[in-house]
Amino acid sequence: MPNNARSHALYEPLASEIGHDYSTLRAMRESRGYSVEELSLTCGLSVGEIEDIENGRAADLSKLRRIASALGMPQDALIAPAAPTPAAQGRPLA
């Protein structure tokens, strides 16, 4: 198979690229009565993955949606819209 014909996984931005602060995720989880272990079982992520997200390390959008769903929140509740770029606002880049 030619190199240019390889399939590529779709790119999911990381939490750090989206610019959202996940420091409140722990408070949201605790206010709903979940331990990290219980949330792990509910959303299917490992305890380490959840702790990484709560501590501001990288998280992809699919993980954030799974956590939001497990906490009974809208799936996009943890996903802040990316800051608009000048080109997206109809202005030239330079």
C-alpha positions in Angstrom: 0.0 0.0 0.0 1.4 3.4 -0.9 2.5 5.7 2.0 -0.1 8.3 1.0 -2.9 5.8 1.2 -2.5 4.9 4.9 -5.5 5.7 7.0 -5.0 8.4 9.6 -6.9 8.6 12.9 -9.0 11.7 13.3 -7.4 14.4 15.3 -9.0 15.2 18.7 -7.6 18.4 20.3 -6.2 18.0 23.7 -7.7 19.8 26.7 -4.6 22.0 26.9 -5.1 23.1 23.3 -8.7 24.0 24.0 -7.7 26.3 26.8 -10.1 25.1 29.4 -9.3 24.9 33.1 -10.2 21.5 34.6 -9.3 22.3 38.2 -13.0 22.4 39.0 -13.6 18.9 37.7 -12.7 17.4 41.1 -15.3 19.6 42.8 -18.0 18.7 40.3 -17.2 15.0 40.8 -17.2 15.3 44.5 -20.4 17.4 44.6 -22.1 14.5 42.8 -20.9 12.0 45.3 -18.4 10.2 43.1 -14.9 9.0 44.2 -12.3 8.8 41.5 -12.7 5.0 41.5 -16.5 5.2 41.2 -16.3 7.7 38.3 -13.7 5.4 36.7 -16.1 2.5 36.8 -19.0 4.6 35.5 -17.2 6.3 32.6 -14.8 3.5 31.6 -11.6 5.5 32.1 -8.8 4.5 34.3 -8.3 6.2 37.7 -5.0 7.6 36.4 -6.7 9.1 33.3 -9.3 10.9 35.5 -6.6 12.1 37.9 -4.5 13.4 35.0 -7.5 15.4 33.7 -8.3 16.8 37.2 -4.7 17.9 37.5 -4.6 19.7 34.2 -2.8 17.2 32.1 -3.9 16.5 28.5 -7.3 15.0 27.8 -8.9 14.4 24.5 -12.5 15.4 23.8 -13.9 11.8 23.9 -12.6 11.4 27.5 -14.2 14.7 28.5 -17.5 13.7 27.0 -17.4 10.3 28.8 -16.8 12.0 32.1 -19.5 14.6 31.6 -22.0 11.9 30.6 -21.1 9.8 33.7 -21.6 12.9 35.9 -25.0 13.6 34.4 -23.9 16.7 32.6 -24.4 17.7 29.0 -21.7 16.0 27.0 -20.1 19.3 25.9 -20.2 20.8 29.4 -16.5 20.3 30.0 -15.5 21.5 26.5 -15.0 25.2 26.2 -15.1 26.6 22.6 -11.7 27.4 21.2 -10.8 31.0 21.0 -11.7 32.3 17.6 -8.7 32.9 15.3 -8.5 36.2 13.3 -9.3 34.2 10.1 -12.4 32.7 11.7 -13.5 36.2 12.6 -13.2 37.3 9.0 -10.0 39.3 9.5 -6.7 38.7 7.7 -4.0 36.8 9.5 -1.2 39.4 9.0 
